[in-house]
Amino acid sequence: MRLFVSPVLFMAAALPMIAQETPQRVAWSQQGLQEVFTFTDSIGTAALLIVSDGVVIASRGRVEHSFRAHSLRKSMLSALVGIAVHEGVIDTTHTLGQLGINDSGQLTTMERTASVIDLLAARSGVYHSAASETSDARAGRPARGSYQPDKHWYYNNWDFNALGTIYSQLTGQSVGEAFEALLAGPLGMEDFQLHEHFRYQHEPEYSQHPAYKFRVSARDLARFGTLFLNEGRWEDSQILPAAWVVQSTTMRSRTDQRGTKSGYGLMWWVTGPNALGLPEGSFTASGSGGQRMTILPGAATIIVHLMDTDDRDGPRMGTSTYNKLVRLVLEAQIR
């Protein structure tokens, strides 16, 4: 059973370095937390928040600053899709063909059979070029037509961008407008400003479907993580269907990575069994350069980590380094 935590403790604008009134049910080693800080200082972390049982255990860096979210955006859209599914606006069994979704150069008949759920799971089999795609992703993308829908997992920006188009087409709202109205507002996010922190990135030379770009602060991400830790509830409101929280954070595919990225659900990375000693069933929103938020349901704990990727020559963090950070946080808990 997942533990419920209180969102009320996030309401203060200034967050303490280490909470002074930690309830007795939460036990943390000060030495262990100092090891976490030493590690994050050594890798150039811009913002770190650790929240456990609804209490801010540790706050480091610029937790109020809105950094580039990178692919954290995908878990944000997954939540919005879950609300639309619950309201009957989106049917995840509908195919690209039924929805009239195409792209430059035309999708094939087989590609148009991919469903919304295939896109959410990164299993569409549509290997068309995409906006906001790295050169490595372009080079490593499977050939068009090499897999049928739902037969192969590939972390595919085309899937995620097309979902943004589908969402706006069916709801009549941009992804940013919906995020502001359905998540940022109800969760009391302190830093998100629609016109400053959301934009579309159009790259028509690659695809008709733009990427949707966010900037987000660590303390606003902690609210988003709390929503998932609480199975979609915030205070007295069920903002996100509990069934969608479970569905989207349950592993559907094993990946070629380890630890926090050993599995994939519906636009969430899911920790599988024997994942470097990390808790099975934890799940992570992940973005390029070191943007991460991990929810550890068994420990009622949220870890938010951000790098300043606006600094082109600044430090970056990969998955193996982040896996080490998560282990250090877990080791700082006194069982």
Secondary structure, DSSP 8 states (H G I E B T S, - for coil): ------GGGG--SS--SS-SS--TT--B-HHHHHHHHHHHHHHT-SEEEEEETTEEEEEEE-TTS-EE-TTHHHHHHHHHHHHHHHTTS--TT-BHHHHT---TT---TTGGG-BHHHHHTT--------TT--HHHHHH---TTSS-TTS-----HHHHHHHHHHHHHHHSS-HHHHHIIIIITTTT-SS--HHHHEEEE--TTT-SS-EEEEEE-HHHHHHHHHHHHTTTEETTEE-S-HHHHHHHTS--EE-SS-GGGSEE-SSSEE--TTSTT--TT-EEEEETTTEEEEEEGGGTEEEEEE--TTSTTS----HHHHHHHHHHHHHTB--
